[in-house]
Amino acid sequence: MTAMSVSRTPEIAEWLATSTLFGRLAAVDRTRIAGLAELRSVRRGGTVFLEGDVSTHLFVVVSGRVKVVKTTPAGKELILELFGPGDPLGAVAAYEGKPFPATAVATESAILMVLPRDAFLGLLESQPAIVRGLLAGLTLRLVQLTNRLADLAGGPVEARLARLLLKISEELGEAVPGGRLIPLRLTRQELADFVGTTAETTIRILGRWARRGLVRTERGGFLIADGDALERIAREA
């Protein structure tokens, strides 16, 4: 990653207000945290941290998107989550001082806010109100991850893929003529890694959906043309 040398504390404080982890803090506390931070850029495909790395920093996505991936004992890569602006990366590992349990990779060019762990923990010790605010944000992130793992565990692959596209559409989708556009470029392999299947299976499912007029691949994303049909598939046990 490449560091940006210009101090941008006021802007960073504003970005923190959009973060699940920091958004419930008082404005003065967000400013304190912003004063410890720096911004770093990472190119598409660049690694933010590797599974097993020592967690010396906490990261928050300012712009772009980052996927967090885990390698299974069988050697298969599984995407655990996709993080966007305002989302924290490695928060629990950094707080506990443990190695990162997964790898984070930028799916597009991204800017990250980086907090040194020791300085951040020192601030927490001196400002108990920040700790209380962070607990609420961490709890929400844990609930979201638990729901994500539950989605991966149940139902046939086609249902899991439908749930994934509907979830991303809810978070990022834009209403356009003919349906709802997900303005996110994901390869067939990345989609497969999200739902624990192979790229070949994903290609077959998307091809079948395209022929039925449900989902279409567009330049720069996916168009959900029949959300109701996709919802029915998502509910399959």
Backbone bond lengths (Angstrom), bond angles and torsions (degrees), N, CA, C in turn:
res aa  C-N    CA-C-N  psi(-1)  N-CA   C-N-CA  omega(-1)  CA-C   N-CA-C  phi
1 M - - - 1.455 - - 1.522 109.50 -
2 T 1.344 115.53 156.46 1.447 121.16 -178.19 1.518 109.93 -112.56
3 A 1.321 117.74 127.59 1.459 121.01 -178.25 1.515 110.69 -82.37
4 M 1.332 117.98 145.52 1.455 124.20 172.91 1.519 107.15 -103.17
5 S 1.327 117.95 128.68 1.457 121.13 -169.84 1.529 113.15 -86.17
6 V 1.325 119.56 -17.21 1.454 121.73 -175.06 1.521 110.33 -75.31
7 S 1.347 116.34 131.07 1.455 120.24 177.21 1.531 109.29 -74.71
8 R 1.334 116.27 128.87 1.461 120.59 -177.73 1.524 109.05 -134.45
9 T 1.346 115.37 46.89 1.464 120.42 -175.20 1.530 113.30 -54.77
10 P 1.345 120.47 -46.74 1.467 118.87 -178.99 1.531 112.73 -60.84
11 E 1.330 116.46 -41.86 1.461 119.64 -179.87 1.527 110.84 -67.63
12 I 1.328 116.88 -40.62 1.463 120.03 178.63 1.524 109.92 -61.73
13 A 1.335 117.15 -40.46 1.465 120.63 178.66 1.527 110.80 -60.60
14 E 1.321 117.29 -37.92 1.459 120.36 177.44 1.526 111.09 -66.43
15 W 1.325 116.48 -41.51 1.465 120.18 178.02 1.533 110.95 -62.41
16 L 1.322 115.88 -38.18 1.460 119.37 -179.66 1.529 111.94 -60.47
17 A 1.309 116.41 -28.99 1.459 120.05 -179.53 1.527 111.97 -64.94
18 T 1.345 117.63 -21.36 1.466 121.34 179.89 1.521 111.93 -91.65
19 S 1.322 117.88 -5.80 1.456 121.98 -174.33 1.516 111.70 -81.94
20 T 1.343 115.70 137.37 1.460 120.02 175.20 1.520 111.07 -57.68
21 L 1.312 116.51 -38.93 1.456 120.99 -175.90 1.522 112.74 -74.19
22 F 1.337 117.50 -41.10 1.464 121.35 -172.14 1.525 113.80 -106.58
23 G 1.319 118.00 -8.65 1.459 120.64 -170.72 1.510 115.03 -63.68
24 R 1.341 118.57 -22.21 1.464 120.68 -178.39 1.525 113.21 -91.00
25 L 1.321 116.49 2.84 1.460 119.85 178.37 1.522 110.79 -79.46
26 A 1.325 115.56 158.38 1.459 120.71 173.15 1.530 108.94 -67.99
27 A 1.329 116.16 152.70 1.464 121.15 -177.21 1.529 111.66 -57.62
28 V 1.343 117.08 -38.85 1.458 120.15 -179.15 1.525 110.95 -64.50
29 D 1.335 117.03 -35.00 1.464 120.30 179.51 1.533 110.94 -73.06
30 R 1.320 116.59 -35.28 1.468 118.66 176.10 1.528 110.45 -65.08
31 T 1.320 116.50 -35.64 1.465 119.99 177.99 1.525 110.52 -66.35
32 R 1.339 117.32 -39.56 1.465 120.15 177.28 1.532 110.51 -60.18
33 I 1.312 115.82 -45.03 1.463 120.02 -179.74 1.525 110.62 -65.04
34 A 1.329 116.81 -42.43 1.464 120.64 -179.39 1.525 111.48 -60.21
35 G 1.343 116.18 -31.48 1.455 119.41 179.53 1.520 113.61 -66.76
36 L 1.325 117.55 -19.06 1.461 121.59 178.18 1.530 112.58 -90.00
37 A 1.329 116.19 -12.39 1.463 120.34 -165.53 1.528 112.92 -94.67
38 E 1.314 113.64 160.95 1.455 121.78 168.12 1.528 108.03 -133.43
39 L 1.331 115.45 164.26 1.456 120.42 178.03 1.516 110.04 -106.08
40 R 1.310 115.58 140.17 1.469 120.80 175.97 1.517 109.20 -132.10
41 S 1.322 115.60 145.85 1.455 120.63 177.75 1.525 109.32 -106.54
42 V 1.312 116.02 149.33 1.459 121.60 177.39 1.524 107.78 -140.47
43 R 1.318 116.30 135.01 1.459 121.05 -178.05 1.521 111.74 -78.78
44 R 1.325 116.18 162.00 1.451 121.53 175.94 1.530 109.52 -54.73
45 G 1.315 116.36 128.26 1.455 121.16 -178.61 1.510 113.60 88.21
46 G 1.328 117.32 -6.87 1.460 120.74 -179.59 1.522 111.44 -77.35
47 T 1.323 116.14 150.51 1.464 122.09 -178.23 1.530 110.29 -91.84
48 V 1.322 115.56 129.66 1.461 120.88 174.88 1.522 109.20 -83.59
49 F 1.330 116.69 -49.70 1.457 121.97 171.79 1.519 108.43 -154.56
50 L 1.328 115.44 158.96 1.451 122.28 -179.28 1.520 111.01 -105.29
51 E 1.311 116.15 149.57 1.462 120.35 173.34 1.531 109.08 -56.33
52 G 1.316 116.20 129.03 1.463 121.01 -178.92 1.513 114.20 95.99
53 D 1.362 118.05 -13.87 1.466 120.30 176.91 1.527 110.44 -62.68
54 V 1.321 116.38 147.29 1.459 121.23 174.39 1.529 108.50 -68.31
55 S 1.315 116.63 132.45 1.476 121.28 -174.95 1.522 110.32 -86.89
56 T 1.318 116.91 80.09 1.465 121.61 179.70 1.524 112.49 -86.80
57 H 1.348 116.73 -11.88 1.458 120.89 -178.15 1.531 110.84 -139.10
58 L 1.311 114.22 156.78 1.460 123.01 170.96 1.527 106.96 -108.86
59 F 1.329 116.89 140.21 1.463 121.84 -177.39 1.527 110.21 -118.43
60 V 1.328 115.67 144.40 1.463 121.75 172.08 1.524 107.38 -131.32
61 V 1.326 117.29 131.80 1.462 121.31 -179.68 1.523 109.28 -75.09
62 V 1.322 116.44 124.28 1.461 122.21 176.48 1.528 110.24 -93.97
63 S 1.341 116.34 -44.91 1.460 121.46 176.03 1.515 108.60 -148.83
64 G 1.338 116.75 159.20 1.452 120.73 -176.58 1.516 111.42 84.91
65 R 1.335 115.69 -169.27 1.465 120.40 -178.51 1.526 109.66 -140.17
66 V 1.326 114.30 147.66 1.463 122.25 -178.09 1.522 108.59 -132.45
67 K 1.314 116.90 132.82 1.462 120.45 175.65 1.519 108.85 -100.27
68 V 1.324 115.79 144.39 1.460 121.79 175.02 1.520 107.24 -110.13
69 V 1.333 115.96 122.35 1.458 121.10 -172.51 1.526 110.58 -122.07
70 K 1.319 114.33 150.14 1.464 121.89 179.92 1.520 108.22 -129.03
71 T 1.323 115.87 136.27 1.456 120.45 176.73 1.525 109.35 -93.65
72 T 1.328 116.23 124.39 1.468 121.13 -179.45 1.521 109.99 -75.30
73 P 1.350 117.87 164.60 1.471 120.17 177.31 1.531 112.92 -56.25
74 A 1.338 116.25 -26.19 1.468 119.89 179.29 1.522 112.39 -82.23
75 G 1.339 116.72 -1.24 1.455 120.32 177.86 1.515 114.75 90.62
76 K 1.329 118.17 7.54 1.451 121.91 -179.47 1.525 110.13 -91.02
77 E 1.329 115.89 140.73 1.457 121.13 178.96 1.520 109.32 -87.77
78 L 1.329 116.25 132.60 1.457 122.65 178.60 1.520 108.32 -124.93
79 I 1.322 116.61 125.72 1.457 120.63 177.57 1.521 108.61 -81.86
80 L 1.329 116.45 119.11 1.454 121.57 -179.03 1.517 112.33 -83.01
81 E 1.330 116.24 -37.23 1.462 118.61 -175.67 1.516 109.52 -164.07
82 L 1.323 115.47 156.80 1.458 122.86 174.39 1.524 107.21 -117.02
83 F 1.321 116.86 122.32 1.461 121.99 -175.37 1.520 110.20 -107.20
84 G 1.341 115.50 138.51 1.456 121.72 178.69 1.509 111.79 -123.93
85 P 1.331 117.31 -167.95 1.467 121.40 -176.49 1.526 112.83 -53.27
86 G 1.350 115.23 131.11 1.454 122.02 -179.80 1.510 114.77 91.48
87 D 1.336 117.67 -10.15 1.462 120.72 -176.84 1.527 111.34 -87.89
88 P 1.336 117.36 141.17 1.465 121.17 177.02 1.525 111.57 -86.30
89 L 1.320 115.88 150.19 1.465 122.68 175.73 1.523 108.63 -123.18
90 G 1.316 116.34 130.65 1.458 120.06 174.15 1.508 114.58 70.30
91 A 1.333 117.58 24.63 1.469 120.04 -174.78 1.520 112.32 -65.39
92 V 1.318 117.06 -47.92 1.461 120.36 -176.79 1.527 111.09 -66.30
93 A 1.328 116.50 -44.02 1.472 120.31 179.28 1.520 111.04 -61.50
94 A 1.336 116.18 -42.73 1.465 119.54 -179.44 1.527 110.86 -65.44
95 Y 1.324 116.49 -41.19 1.461 119.86 -178.76 1.536 110.70 -64.36
96 E 1.334 116.61 -40.66 1.460 120.70 -177.52 1.527 113.00 -86.93
97 G 1.319 117.29 -8.46 1.454 120.22 -178.98 1.514 114.11 70.67
98 K 1.320 116.49 26.58 1.459 121.52 -179.46 1.520 110.92 -100.99
99 P 1.319 118.57 160.63 1.468 120.60 175.87 1.528 110.36 -62.17
100 F 1.324 116.06 151.18 1.453 119.67 177.80 1.525 109.49 -62.80
101 P 1.337 118.85 131.67 1.466 121.39 -176.35 1.519 113.84 -82.32
102 A 1.333 117.68 -3.83 1.455 121.37 -179.02 1.529 108.02 -153.28
103 T 1.326 116.56 175.34 1.458 122.98 -178.45 1.521 109.82 -106.15
104 A 1.329 117.33 140.32 1.465 122.50 178.63 1.522 109.37 -113.81
105 V 1.340 115.79 128.19 1.466 122.58 -176.85 1.523 108.83 -133.38
106 A 1.326 117.47 136.33 1.464 121.38 178.84 1.524 110.11 -73.61
107 T 1.336 116.71 127.87 1.465 120.31 175.60 1.519 111.22 -88.15
108 E 1.331 116.43 -11.06 1.456 123.47 173.74 1.517 106.47 -155.92
109 S 1.321 117.08 166.70 1.467 119.44 179.02 1.520 109.80 -54.31
110 A 1.327 116.02 134.00 1.463 119.86 -173.08 1.525 110.45 -138.59
111 I 1.335 114.58 155.94 1.467 122.08 170.18 1.525 106.93 -118.48
112 L 1.318 116.04 132.43 1.457 121.82 -177.37 1.517 110.42 -120.50
113 M 1.319 115.71 142.28 1.456 121.18 168.26 1.518 107.13 -89.33
114 V 1.321 116.75 131.12 1.459 122.09 -175.21 1.523 109.14 -119.61
115 L 1.344 115.41 126.10 1.462 122.37 179.50 1.522 109.98 -113.81
116 P 1.332 118.62 123.11 1.470 119.95 174.37 1.526 110.00 -62.76
117 R 1.309 117.03 131.30 1.466 121.38 -174.91 1.519 112.31 -59.78
118 D 1.333 118.27 -49.14 1.465 120.74 -175.13 1.524 111.88 -62.68
119 A 1.342 116.86 -44.07 1.463 120.06 179.88 1.529 110.33 -66.24
120 F 1.318 116.42 -37.85 1.461 121.09 -179.50 1.533 110.40 -65.81
121 L 1.334 116.69 -45.13 1.466 119.65 179.06 1.526 111.23 -65.40
122 G 1.333 116.65 -35.32 1.454 119.67 176.03 1.527 111.63 -61.65
123 L 1.339 115.94 -39.08 1.459 119.89 176.95 1.529 110.99 -65.08
124 L 1.327 116.42 -39.93 1.468 120.03 179.02 1.530 111.13 -61.60
125 E 1.327 116.84 -38.86 1.461 120.29 -179.45 1.532 111.86 -65.62
126 S 1.315 115.45 -31.62 1.475 118.93 -177.50 1.523 113.06 -90.74
127 Q 1.343 116.84 -13.96 1.459 120.64 -176.54 1.530 109.56 -131.93
128 P 1.332 119.12 82.16 1.471 121.81 -177.82 1.529 113.59 -57.68
129 A 1.321 117.74 -28.14 1.470 119.63 180.00 1.522 111.16 -62.27
130 I 1.321 116.81 -31.84 1.465 119.85 178.71 1.523 109.66 -66.88
131 V 1.318 116.75 -39.42 1.463 120.74 179.88 1.524 110.39 -59.80
132 R 1.321 116.57 -44.59 1.465 120.34 -179.18 1.524 111.01 -62.39
133 G 1.322 116.57 -40.82 1.464 119.94 178.77 1.512 112.40 -67.31
134 L 1.326 116.47 -37.50 1.457 120.32 -179.31 1.525 111.72 -68.80
135 L 1.323 117.15 -34.43 1.462 119.99 179.98 1.524 110.88 -59.62
136 A 1.318 117.02 -39.29 1.462 120.41 178.41 1.521 110.47 -64.22
137 G 1.330 116.93 -43.15 1.459 120.10 179.33 1.512 112.92 -66.91
138 L 1.330 117.37 -40.88 1.459 121.11 179.15 1.524 111.22 -65.33
139 T 1.319 116.84 -38.87 1.463 119.99 178.23 1.513 110.84 -61.43
140 L 1.320 117.25 -43.06 1.465 120.93 179.22 1.520 110.70 -62.56
141 R 1.341 117.46 -42.58 1.463 120.10 179.89 1.527 110.66 -64.09
142 L 1.330 118.04 -39.38 1.460 120.57 179.08 1.527 111.34 -65.05
143 V 1.326 116.68 -39.15 1.466 120.02 176.97 1.529 110.19 -63.20
144 Q 1.318 116.98 -42.41 1.460 120.45 179.99 1.530 111.00 -63.12
145 L 1.338 116.80 -42.58 1.455 119.74 179.95 1.519 110.99 -67.27
146 T 1.339 117.29 -39.45 1.465 120.54 177.41 1.521 110.91 -60.34
147 N 1.329 116.78 -43.49 1.459 120.30 177.84 1.522 111.22 -63.99
148 R 1.315 115.83 -37.56 1.471 120.77 179.29 1.531 110.39 -62.49
149 L 1.339 117.34 -45.73 1.457 120.67 -179.67 1.528 110.87 -66.76
150 A 1.329 117.33 -34.36 1.457 120.25 176.94 1.525 110.89 -64.74
151 D 1.320 117.38 -38.93 1.456 120.72 177.26 1.522 111.45 -62.11
152 L 1.332 116.13 -38.37 1.465 120.07 -179.42 1.523 111.68 -69.85
153 A 1.304 116.50 -29.92 1.461 119.66 -170.92 1.515 113.50 -79.77
154 G 1.327 118.46 -26.23 1.456 119.60 -170.15 1.509 114.22 -112.59
155 G 1.345 115.15 147.83 1.446 121.25 171.50 1.515 113.95 84.35
156 P 1.340 115.77 168.13 1.461 120.47 178.78 1.525 111.70 -70.00
157 V 1.321 115.58 165.07 1.459 120.70 -176.80 1.528 111.08 -58.51
158 E 1.328 116.93 -41.20 1.466 119.82 -177.67 1.529 110.79 -60.79
159 A 1.338 117.02 -40.10 1.464 120.58 178.23 1.526 110.93 -66.68
160 R 1.326 117.18 -40.46 1.466 120.12 179.73 1.526 110.65 -64.77
161 L 1.326 116.86 -39.93 1.460 120.16 179.63 1.529 110.25 -67.50
162 A 1.327 117.01 -38.53 1.469 120.03 177.23 1.521 110.55 -63.36
163 R 1.337 117.05 -43.51 1.466 120.45 178.97 1.528 110.99 -62.40
164 L 1.316 115.96 -38.86 1.463 119.78 179.34 1.524 110.73 -62.03
165 L 1.333 117.44 -50.28 1.463 120.23 -177.89 1.528 111.32 -64.74
166 L 1.318 117.06 -37.46 1.462 119.94 177.77 1.528 111.14 -66.37
167 K 1.335 116.48 -39.37 1.466 120.41 178.70 1.530 110.52 -64.23
168 I 1.333 116.97 -45.84 1.464 119.84 179.61 1.523 110.03 -66.19
169 S 1.332 116.62 -38.17 1.461 120.43 178.47 1.517 111.33 -61.87
170 E 1.324 116.62 -40.26 1.463 120.70 178.97 1.515 111.41 -63.24
171 E 1.336 116.53 -37.13 1.460 120.85 -176.14 1.526 112.63 -83.90
172 L 1.361 116.42 -36.67 1.458 119.76 -170.41 1.521 114.22 -123.00
173 G 1.333 116.80 -13.49 1.458 120.49 -170.03 1.523 114.13 -64.30
174 E 1.339 114.40 153.31 1.457 122.25 179.07 1.525 108.23 -126.87
175 A 1.332 116.57 132.98 1.459 120.43 177.33 1.526 109.15 -70.77
176 V 1.328 116.18 126.21 1.455 122.42 179.20 1.523 108.04 -137.01
177 P 1.332 118.15 163.87 1.465 119.51 175.28 1.527 110.64 -56.09
178 G 1.305 116.27 126.27 1.457 120.13 178.38 1.510 115.42 95.52
179 G 1.344 117.61 0.24 1.459 117.96 178.61 1.513 113.65 148.34
180 R 1.317 115.90 -145.24 1.466 122.44 -177.89 1.529 108.15 -128.46
181 L 1.320 115.71 123.04 1.462 121.74 -175.78 1.515 110.72 -94.57
182 I 1.337 116.04 129.50 1.466 122.39 171.64 1.530 106.52 -97.64
183 P 1.342 117.99 104.22 1.464 120.62 -175.31 1.523 112.58 -82.08
184 L 1.315 115.80 60.33 1.464 121.19 -175.20 1.518 108.91 -140.79
185 R 1.331 115.46 123.74 1.460 119.65 179.49 1.529 109.45 -87.02
186 L 1.318 115.50 113.48 1.460 121.53 175.73 1.523 107.88 -127.27
187 T 1.315 116.06 132.39 1.456 118.99 177.71 1.526 109.96 -73.09
188 R 1.335 115.05 164.92 1.467 118.87 176.92 1.529 110.51 -61.43
189 Q 1.332 116.80 -34.39 1.461 119.81 178.77 1.521 110.81 -67.59
190 E 1.334 117.28 -40.05 1.464 119.88 178.95 1.529 110.89 -64.75
191 L 1.336 116.90 -41.72 1.468 119.59 176.19 1.524 110.35 -61.07
192 A 1.335 115.91 -42.28 1.463 120.07 178.96 1.521 111.10 -62.52
193 D 1.322 116.88 -40.89 1.460 120.78 -179.56 1.526 111.17 -65.25
194 F 1.324 116.99 -31.11 1.455 120.59 178.09 1.521 111.70 -63.23
195 V 1.331 117.10 -39.70 1.470 120.43 -171.34 1.520 112.76 -108.91
196 G 1.322 117.34 7.66 1.458 120.67 174.41 1.514 114.34 71.38
197 T 1.348 116.67 45.85 1.460 120.12 178.05 1.526 108.78 -137.45
198 T 1.320 117.41 -164.21 1.460 121.82 -179.67 1.518 110.32 -103.45
199 A 1.329 115.59 159.59 1.464 120.12 176.86 1.523 110.95 -62.43
200 E 1.327 116.62 -36.31 1.468 120.32 -179.45 1.531 110.87 -62.45
201 T 1.336 116.48 -43.62 1.463 119.94 178.57 1.526 110.52 -63.71
202 T 1.310 116.75 -42.12 1.467 120.61 178.33 1.518 111.12 -61.28
203 I 1.316 117.22 -42.94 1.469 121.29 178.60 1.523 110.77 -60.11
204 R 1.336 116.56 -43.01 1.463 120.08 -179.95 1.527 111.51 -64.23
205 I 1.337 116.58 -43.50 1.463 120.08 -179.05 1.527 110.99 -65.02
206 L 1.323 116.90 -46.36 1.462 120.24 -179.84 1.520 111.14 -63.99
207 G 1.332 116.46 -36.87 1.461 119.91 177.20 1.525 111.35 -63.84
208 R 1.325 116.24 -41.73 1.466 120.77 178.52 1.530 110.60 -65.56
209 W 1.328 116.32 -42.18 1.468 119.67 178.23 1.528 111.50 -64.37
210 A 1.334 116.16 -38.61 1.471 119.33 179.39 1.530 110.68 -63.19
211 R 1.340 117.32 -41.81 1.462 120.63 179.70 1.525 111.32 -65.36
212 R 1.331 116.44 -30.99 1.473 120.88 179.10 1.529 112.41 -86.04
213 G 1.333 117.33 -4.85 1.453 120.72 178.73 1.506 114.66 78.60
214 L 1.337 116.81 24.30 1.468 120.66 -178.35 1.523 112.09 -89.00
215 V 1.322 115.68 -51.82 1.470 122.33 -176.17 1.520 108.40 -135.34
216 R 1.320 115.09 136.85 1.452 120.30 179.49 1.523 109.48 -127.30
217 T 1.315 117.02 138.32 1.462 120.81 174.89 1.520 109.01 -80.67
218 E 1.329 115.82 126.11 1.457 122.15 179.03 1.519 109.20 -116.36
219 R 1.318 115.46 165.47 1.454 118.82 175.30 1.527 109.05 -63.63
220 G 1.299 116.31 118.02 1.467 121.10 178.44 1.515 115.11 85.40
221 G 1.349 118.49 9.94 1.451 117.79 178.47 1.520 113.71 168.54
222 F 1.331 115.65 -157.65 1.462 122.66 -178.08 1.530 109.05 -129.58
223 L 1.326 116.07 141.08 1.452 121.42 175.99 1.524 109.04 -107.57
224 I 1.334 115.80 117.99 1.470 120.28 173.78 1.521 106.71 -87.77
225 A 1.326 115.20 105.05 1.458 120.75 -175.48 1.521 112.50 -88.32
226 D 1.334 117.80 -23.73 1.460 121.55 -179.59 1.524 108.54 -137.15
227 G 1.327 115.13 83.79 1.457 120.31 -177.47 1.511 113.10 -65.91
228 D 1.338 117.42 -32.60 1.464 120.41 -179.50 1.532 110.63 -64.27
229 A 1.325 115.95 -43.91 1.465 119.46 179.19 1.522 110.63 -64.58
230 L 1.340 116.55 -38.46 1.456 120.08 179.07 1.528 110.29 -66.83
231 E 1.316 117.51 -36.03 1.467 121.40 176.37 1.531 110.58 -62.24
232 R 1.317 117.48 -40.93 1.463 120.25 179.18 1.527 111.02 -64.08
233 I 1.328 116.34 -40.64 1.459 119.87 178.07 1.529 110.01 -64.97
234 A 1.336 117.13 -39.91 1.455 121.99 -177.83 1.517 112.55 -63.25
235 R 1.333 116.95 -26.21 1.462 120.32 -178.06 1.538 113.19 -86.14
236 E 1.326 117.50 -0.46 1.451 120.08 179.64 1.528 110.28 -65.42
237 A 1.322 116.59 137.57 1.471 121.06 -178.17 1.519 110.30 -84.13
